[in-house]
Amino acid sequence: MGRRLRILLRKGGGAGVRRPRGGGGGLAQRTDAELFDIKRAAQENGVEITACIGLPPQYNTASADEGVRRAGVEYLKRIMDAMYKVDSHILGGIIYAYWPCDYNQPVDKERAREAAVRSMREAADTAESLDIVLAMETVNRFEQYIINSAEEAVEFVKEIGKENAKVMLDSFHMNIEEDGLGEAIRRTGNSLGHFHIGEGNRKVPGKGHMPWAEMGAALREAGYDGAVVMEPFVKMGGTVGSDIKVWRDLSEGASVEQMDEDIREALRFVKKQFVE
């Protein structure tokens, strides 16, 4: 696992923004010319593009409204078509429902889960034809309710029944929901298709209390050889900053240059914990 593990940085909303609004900046809103430029720039700089999204309510793939559910599946297909054009092969996030959840609305987990499984089966067929893996992100109870633990995620992808349907774990969410982070990784095993990392306060790895050595050992034990994507959120503002509730400057007033150095140091730290 060690030599093939890819440790990447996902800035802001990433290759596929978490929650597009209006025209948005996500891949599905780009022209073919823009997508070609993205692909070329990535290739020239040795960048691997992974995509992540939390679907907005109008594309809720777990909706009881069949029109909304279908619109969500079709939107995922448009994203995947754009991903194919930039040579991206992982689509993760809350693609099985919408995000962040509006808890002013009634919750019917059993019904929503059934609709979500049906949607992901449909989306997985398109994904397979484009060599794309769909990674269902396990998130904390405050942001969604369908998949909150590694155990729930594994059962969910088993029910989808597609080889390219995988689990996406995120250390931030695991820190809230799991009894043990290493145990959750081992429990996921070969169902793990994507992994996001960050401290429990959203800072870069190494600036908090997370059990990184434990997670690294579990990844090696599970034989995981996919991408490990750092996902720090340390500044207020913007769509994602609002959605994930960043209300203070976690960088402590750091300059852009200092934040770049923080990333370099975090990369060295994670490689030592996960690879060496």
C-alpha positions as CSV (number, residue, x, y, z in Angstrom):
1,M,0.0,0.0,0.0
2,G,2.7,2.5,1.1
3,R,4.3,3.3,-2.2
4,R,1.1,3.6,-4.2
5,L,-0.8,5.8,-1.7
6,R,-1.5,9.2,-3.1
7,I,-1.7,12.1,-0.6
8,L,-3.4,15.1,-2.2
9,L,-4.6,18.5,-1.2
10,R,-8.2,19.6,-1.9
11,K,-8.5,23.4,-1.6
12,G,-11.8,25.1,-0.9
13,G,-14.5,23.2,-2.7
14,G,-12.1,21.0,-4.6
15,A,-12.5,19.7,-8.2
16,G,-16.2,19.4,-7.7
17,V,-17.5,22.0,-5.4
18,R,-19.4,20.8,-2.3
19,R,-22.6,22.6,-3.0
20,P,-23.0,24.4,-6.3
21,R,-25.4,27.4,-6.3
22,G,-26.7,29.1,-9.4
23,G,-24.1,29.0,-12.1
24,G,-21.5,27.6,-9.7
25,G,-17.9,26.8,-10.3
26,G,-18.2,23.0,-10.4
27,L,-17.2,20.8,-13.3
28,A,-20.7,20.4,-14.6
29,Q,-20.9,24.1,-15.2
30,R,-17.7,24.2,-17.3
31,T,-17.6,24.4,-21.0
32,D,-15.7,21.7,-23.0
33,A,-12.9,24.3,-23.7
34,E,-12.6,25.0,-20.0
35,L,-12.5,21.3,-19.2
36,F,-9.8,20.7,-21.7
37,D,-7.7,23.5,-20.1
38,I,-8.2,21.9,-16.7
39,K,-7.1,18.5,-18.0
40,R,-4.1,19.9,-19.7
41,A,-3.0,22.0,-16.7
42,A,-3.4,18.9,-14.4
43,Q,-1.3,16.7,-16.7
44,E,1.4,19.3,-17.1
45,N,1.7,19.8,-13.4
46,G,1.3,16.1,-12.3
47,V,-2.0,16.9,-10.6
48,E,-4.6,14.1,-10.0
49,I,-8.2,15.4,-10.0
50,T,-10.7,13.9,-7.6
51,A,-14.2,15.3,-7.4
52,C,-16.4,15.8,-4.4
53,I,-19.9,17.2,-4.0
54,G,-22.7,17.6,-1.5
55,L,-25.8,17.8,-3.6
56,P,-28.2,20.8,-3.2
57,P,-31.9,20.1,-2.3
58,Q,-33.1,20.4,-6.0
59,Y,-30.8,17.4,-6.8
60,N,-31.6,15.3,-3.7
61,T,-31.1,11.7,-4.9
62,A,-32.9,10.4,-1.8
63,S,-36.0,12.6,-2.3
64,A,-39.6,11.3,-2.0
65,D,-40.4,13.4,-5.0
66,E,-39.5,11.3,-8.1
67,G,-38.9,14.3,-10.2
68,V,-36.3,15.6,-7.8
69,R,-34.7,12.2,-7.4
70,R,-34.4,11.8,-11.2
71,A,-33.0,15.3,-11.5
72,G,-30.3,14.4,-9.0
73,V,-29.3,11.3,-10.9
74,E,-29.2,13.2,-14.2
75,Y,-27.1,15.9,-12.5
76,L,-24.6,13.3,-11.3
77,K,-24.4,12.0,-14.9
78,R,-23.5,15.5,-16.1
79,I,-20.8,15.8,-13.5
80,M,-19.4,12.4,-14.5
81,D,-19.4,13.3,-18.1
82,A,-17.3,16.4,-17.2
83,M,-15.1,14.3,-15.0
84,Y,-14.4,12.0,-17.9
85,K,-13.3,15.0,-20.0
86,V,-10.7,16.0,-17.3
87,D,-9.6,12.4,-16.7
88,S,-11.0,12.2,-13.1
89,H,-12.1,8.9,-11.8
90,I,-13.3,9.4,-8.2
91,L,-16.6,11.1,-7.4
92,G,-17.2,11.2,-3.6
93,G,-19.3,13.1,-1.1
94,I,-22.9,13.2,-0.2
95,I,-24.0,12.0,-3.7
96,Y,-26.7,9.7,-2.2
97,A,-28.8,12.6,-0.7
98,Y,-28.5,16.3,-0.3
99,W,-26.2,18.4,2.0
100,P,-26.3,20.1,4.4
101,C,-29.5,18.5,5.6
102,D,-32.4,20.8,6.6
103,Y,-33.6,19.3,9.9
104,N,-36.7,21.6,9.9
105,Q,-38.0,19.0,7.5
106,P,-39.3,15.6,8.7
107,V,-36.8,12.7,8.7
108,D,-37.8,9.3,7.2
109,K,-34.5,7.5,7.1
110,E,-35.8,4.1,5.9
111,R,-37.7,5.7,2.9
112,A,-34.8,8.0,2.1
113,R,-32.3,5.3,2.2
114,E,-34.3,3.1,-0.2
115,A,-34.5,6.0,-2.7
116,A,-30.8,6.7,-2.3
117,V,-29.8,3.1,-3.0
118,R,-32.0,3.1,-6.1
119,S,-30.4,6.3,-7.3
120,M,-26.9,5.1,-6.7
121,R,-27.5,1.9,-8.6
122,E,-28.6,4.0,-11.6
123,A,-25.7,6.4,-11.3
124,A,-23.2,3.5,-10.9
125,D,-24.1,2.1,-14.3
126,T,-23.1,5.4,-16.0
127,A,-20.0,5.7,-13.7
128,E,-18.9,2.2,-14.7
129,S,-19.0,3.1,-18.4
130,L,-16.7,6.1,-17.7
131,D,-14.3,4.2,-15.4
132,I,-15.5,6.3,-12.3
133,V,-15.8,5.1,-8.7
134,L,-18.7,6.5,-6.7
135,A,-17.6,7.0,-3.1
136,M,-20.4,7.4,-0.5
137,E,-19.2,9.8,2.2
138,T,-19.9,9.0,5.8
139,V,-20.7,12.2,7.5
140,N,-21.7,13.3,11.0
141,R,-25.3,13.4,12.3
142,F,-25.5,17.2,12.2
143,E,-25.0,17.3,8.4
144,Q,-26.9,14.2,7.1
145,Y,-28.7,11.2,8.6
146,I,-28.6,8.4,6.0
147,I,-25.0,7.3,6.5
148,N,-23.3,8.3,9.8
149,S,-20.8,5.5,10.4
150,A,-18.5,3.2,8.5
151,E,-20.7,0.3,9.4
152,E,-23.7,2.0,7.8
153,A,-21.7,2.9,4.7
154,V,-20.5,-0.6,4.1
155,E,-24.0,-2.0,4.4
156,F,-25.2,0.8,2.0
157,V,-22.7,0.0,-0.7
158,K,-23.4,-3.8,-0.3
159,E,-27.0,-3.1,-1.0
160,I,-26.1,-1.1,-4.1
161,G,-24.4,-4.2,-5.3
162,K,-22.0,-2.5,-7.8
163,E,-18.2,-3.1,-7.9
164,N,-17.6,0.7,-8.5
165,A,-19.8,1.7,-5.4
166,K,-17.4,2.3,-2.5
167,V,-17.2,4.0,0.9
168,M,-15.6,7.4,1.5
169,L,-14.3,8.0,5.0
170,D,-13.4,11.4,6.4
171,S,-11.4,11.7,9.7
172,F,-13.3,14.9,10.7
173,H,-16.7,13.1,10.6
174,M,-15.2,9.8,12.0
175,N,-13.9,11.7,15.0
176,I,-17.5,12.6,15.9
177,E,-19.2,9.3,15.1
178,E,-16.9,6.3,15.5
179,D,-15.8,4.5,18.6
180,G,-12.3,4.1,17.2
181,L,-10.9,5.5,13.9
182,G,-8.5,2.7,13.2
183,E,-11.3,0.1,13.9
184,A,-13.6,1.9,11.5
185,I,-11.0,1.8,8.7
186,R,-10.4,-1.9,9.3
187,R,-14.1,-2.6,9.3
188,T,-14.5,-0.8,6.0
189,G,-11.7,-2.9,4.5
190,N,-11.7,-3.3,0.7
191,S,-15.0,-1.3,0.5
192,L,-12.9,1.9,1.1
193,G,-12.6,3.9,-2.1
194,H,-11.6,7.3,-0.9
195,F,-10.3,9.0,2.2
196,H,-10.4,12.6,3.4
197,I,-8.3,13.8,6.3
198,G,-8.2,16.8,8.6
199,E,-8.1,17.5,12.3
200,G,-11.2,17.5,14.4
201,N,-11.3,21.3,14.2
202,R,-10.7,21.4,10.4
203,K,-7.0,22.4,10.6
204,V,-4.3,20.7,8.6
205,P,-3.2,17.3,9.9
206,G,-0.6,17.6,12.7
207,K,-2.2,20.6,14.3
208,G,-4.7,18.8,16.5
209,H,-5.3,15.6,18.5
210,M,-6.3,13.0,15.8
211,P,-4.7,9.5,16.1
212,W,-2.8,9.7,12.8
213,A,-0.4,6.7,13.5
214,E,-3.4,4.6,14.3
215,M,-5.2,5.5,11.1
216,G,-2.0,4.9,9.1
217,A,-1.6,1.5,10.5
218,A,-5.2,0.7,9.8
219,L,-4.9,1.8,6.2
220,R,-1.9,-0.4,5.7
221,E,-3.7,-3.3,7.3
222,A,-6.7,-2.8,5.0
223,G,-4.4,-2.7,2.0
224,Y,-5.7,0.7,0.9
225,D,-3.8,2.1,-2.1
226,G,-6.1,5.0,-3.1
227,A,-6.0,8.7,-2.6
228,V,-5.7,10.4,0.8
229,V,-7.0,13.9,0.3
230,M,-6.3,16.7,2.9
231,E,-9.3,18.9,3.3
232,P,-8.4,21.8,5.6
233,F,-10.9,24.7,6.1
234,V,-9.3,27.4,8.2
235,K,-10.8,30.7,6.9
236,M,-14.2,32.2,7.1
237,G,-16.3,33.2,4.1
238,G,-17.4,31.7,0.8
239,T,-20.1,29.1,0.1
240,V,-18.2,26.2,1.7
241,G,-17.1,28.2,4.7
242,S,-20.7,29.0,5.4
243,D,-22.0,25.5,4.8
244,I,-19.5,23.8,7.1
245,K,-19.8,26.6,9.7
246,V,-16.3,28.1,9.9
247,W,-17.0,31.2,12.1
248,R,-13.5,32.1,13.2
249,D,-10.0,32.3,11.6
250,L,-8.5,29.0,12.4
251,S,-5.3,30.0,10.7
252,E,-4.6,32.6,13.4
253,G,-4.1,35.3,10.9
254,A,-1.6,33.4,8.7
255,S,-0.6,34.8,5.4
256,V,-1.0,32.9,2.2
257,E,2.7,32.1,2.3
258,Q,2.4,30.7,5.8
259,M,-0.6,28.6,4.9
260,D,1.4,27.2,2.0
261,E,4.1,26.2,4.4
262,D,1.5,24.7,6.8
263,I,0.4,22.5,3.9
264,R,3.9,21.5,3.1
265,E,4.5,20.6,6.7
266,A,1.2,18.7,6.9
267,L,2.2,16.7,3.8
268,R,5.5,15.7,5.4
269,F,3.6,14.8,8.6
270,V,1.0,12.6,6.9
271,K,3.5,10.8,4.7
272,K,5.4,9.9,7.9
273,Q,2.3,8.6,9.6
274,F,0.7,6.8,6.7
275,V,3.5,5.7,4.4
276,E,6.8,5.3,6.2
